[in-house]
Amino acid sequence: MNRYYYDYRRSSSRSNGPGGGVGLLFPFFLLIIIGIMLVLGFRLFYAYVITDAEDGVYLYIAEGQAQIKMWGTDEYVKAYNKTKILQGDEVYTSKDSKVVVEFEDGLVVRLGGETSVVFNEIYDDGNGAEVDVLVDSGAIWVNKTAVGASDTDLSVLTDNLLVFPDTGGAIFEIENRSGFEVVRTLFGGVNIDVYSQNGGTQVDHILVEERKEALFDADGMNRFWKFQAPNVVEDLSFDFEESPWYLWNVLEDEEPSDWKIEVEEEVVVEVVDPEVVEPEVVLEEEVVVEPEPEPEPELELEPEPAIVLGPLENPKVLKINGVEWDSSMFEEGLKVESETIKMEGSVKGATDVVVNNYNLQRFEPQEGEEDFVYWMSEEYENLVPGENVYEIYALDADGSRSGSVHFKVIWSPEIDEIPHVIDESDE
């Protein structure tokens, strides 16, 4: 495959005075310019007039939006379904967009979100088409398996790579992101020419076989440029095969959507016989209009009066298992033997009561002083043999916290007496 690269350099010319070399070369420059204009004019005329309306390269919006900058212009404009793509056109897709570019020979190029491509070359001289695509950034999916595309000379250029399919059909994906480039082969084989940092010299050639991918990051490219030939080909990554971009393209390859079909609503027109038809006489029936019942007046529900809880006060411990509690009893604690212990208390201005970080579920706020109950049991996992200390505090509607009060319980569970069995051998 022959490839042509152009090196644009500034050239300086020297004049040999009035009527010098520049004057002699001017007619030749003029002929060259006229020739170029004639060639471009003919190709535009061929693309828009001679070519059949169904031929050519067309863009379709599958999801999102896309913009196109036509060759010879400086501004992007919005692209629509069935926008024709010509040589030199640039296409940019917005985030999370999917765009399909279909060629007349069956070649399909799909663009992912935030992708910028330039169609450098789209030309068919009758002996086979030539298509060159420059991927500035983003991701593209190429399907070159159609019979008509077998003779198409396709190449894709990124920052440092020239990618072209191997003999026969191929399906491959190319990503050109900031800091790395990836070439993935889904079907067939893909050739990659790796070029030097200035893009002028080929430093390596790689064949990426089916279900493989080649990753070119900054470290790998530096090694290529030092002619170290690193191994960059690996199996297709699992994350890529699970991505929505991969799944959508695979489904499109299996059952391609026909983007050329435009769904139009069928308009059914009823044909009426123009012959004069005598109107039928319809006897009017007496219509009895019953008066509409008057709407029943809506009952206005009186709003429930708001509960005024008043200022928040510290909770009080009143009784423990019926024994009145006093704060002076905390040092020694209250000795209890029953399996279940009941603590009774009261509080003012509270919306919640918390005992040892447990919010009492049955506590309901009300005006004035309100009683509350807290149960302790080994079964509830809030009582153990020996000393048990409990902290109580209250919360108001704004989440403000009262002071804490404490009480202590010394639990000595009752132990059933084991009957003494007399051993006759002791006698």
Beta strands, then each sheet from edge to edge (+ up, - down):
strand 1: 57-63
strand 2: 66-69
strand 3: 77-78
strand 4: 83-85
strand 5: 90-93
strand 6: 98-102
strand 7: 108-111
strand 8: 116-124
strand 9: 129-144
strand 10: 153-157
strand 11: 161-165
strand 12: 170-177
strand 13: 180-187
strand 14: 190-195
strand 15: 202-208
strand 16: 212-217
strand 17: 233-235
strand 18: 316-320
strand 19: 323-324
strand 20: 334-336
strand 21: 340-348
strand 22: 352-355
strand 23: 358-359
strand 24: 369-377
strand 25: 386-395
strand 26: 405-411
sheet 1: 3+ 2- 5+ 8- 9+ 7- 6+ 1- 4+
sheet 2: 3+ 2- 5+ 8- 9+ 10+ 11- 14+ 15-
sheet 3: 3+ 2- 5+ 8- 9+ 12- 13+ 16- 17+
sheet 4: 19+ 18- 21+ 24-
sheet 5: 20+ 26+ 25- 22+ 23-
end
